[in-house]
Amino acid sequence: MSYSKIAIILLLITLPVIFTMFCTTVRAVKYQLTYYFEDDFKYTNDTEASVNWYIYRSTGDSFNEIVWDPVNTYVHLVKPARYKAAAIYLRNFDMADYIMWKVDFIAYIGGGTGADGLAVAFYHDLGVSSPGWTLGVSGIPGYFIEIDTWKNDWDPLAHHIALMEYSADTAPLHVFAQGLNIRGKWLYVSVTFIREVVTDNIAQGKLTLIVWDNADLVNKEPAGNVIVNETITVSFSMDYKYLGFGASTGAATDDHILDWVKVEGYTAVVGGELELGPTTLISLENENNIGDIIAVLLASAITLYLVFTIKSKLQNKNTL
């Protein structure tokens, strides 16, 4: 076999490899799981629970606000009683410390006359709101995703899921879904935020919300159908650090239950090698623009042209 044929074969073999390298490269962004917390709420009283949670009752009613149920292993944020509100916030978890965080939980809303809903709060300050439409966290600095089961004048359709800032009686930052049938079901909810840029304590990144309309209460897994699956670009102030849950009732009521919560916090590993494992995530992204790819293809085409030109000249010389 001639040298020219060998060169052509080698080039054809290496072209796909070069193209793949330039289309998909590994960024130097690696997420290492450094915080993990899971809770199925087996507490019998506030003393046990307060090891992990800050507890707030709006009316101080321990029979209807933050009621621990160790038999069923869940907590009633608010039971179906009129004009109640409550909230719990996770201790020892500073959300600003993590470049990526993820919270999964299983919740139930129902058993009453239809109000008002519950919320998962993040980058939030501590406290509880007054009863009514507040979902237990409205009016306290921070952000929350509301699972709202009552249509107030300012709301989109009843049974909506939306991203809110500070107050539940303002326009949502984003509506994920509305007109849903979510009462009387065990919902599995997953919220993930990946921080990409931080400027003046403002974190910009991608927020992903996935909601299933059923949950496996034994294995703590999603079941049923996905009713929300969306990723949006958002910016959050990191002035406040807490993650929590709240719920409320007004003239209309419902039971608002948390069955289980899992929280994960990831920090970026900068430089060096990282041992891959089940707690390591590596972001694969296209780091190269189309100009890089065209340049590689053009260089390859020129190389092919030169190979054929040299081969042709050698053949002509041999003919002479």
URWOWO-V254266 format. One line per field, one symbol per residue. ss: DSSP state (@ for helix, = for strand, . for the rest). burial: # if it has 24 or more other C-alpha atoms within 12 Angstrom, else .. A space follows every 10 residues. Layout:
ss: ???
burial: ???
This chain:
ss: ..@@@@@@@@ @@@@@@@@@@ @@@.====== =========. .....@@@@. ..=====... ....=====. ...=====.. ....====== ....@@@..= ========== ......==== ====...... .......... ..======.. .........= =====..... ...====... ....====== =========. .========= ======.... ========== =======... .=======.. ....====== ========.. .........= =====....@ @@@@@@@@@@ @@@@@@@@@@ @@@@@@@@@.
burial: .......#.. ........#. .#......## ###.#.#.## #.#..#..#. .########. .#.######. ...####### ########## ..######## ########## .#.####### ########## ########## ########## #...##.### #########. .#######.# ########## #####..... ..#.###### #####.#..# ##....##.# ...#####.# ########## .######### #########. .......... ##........ .....##..# ......#... ..........
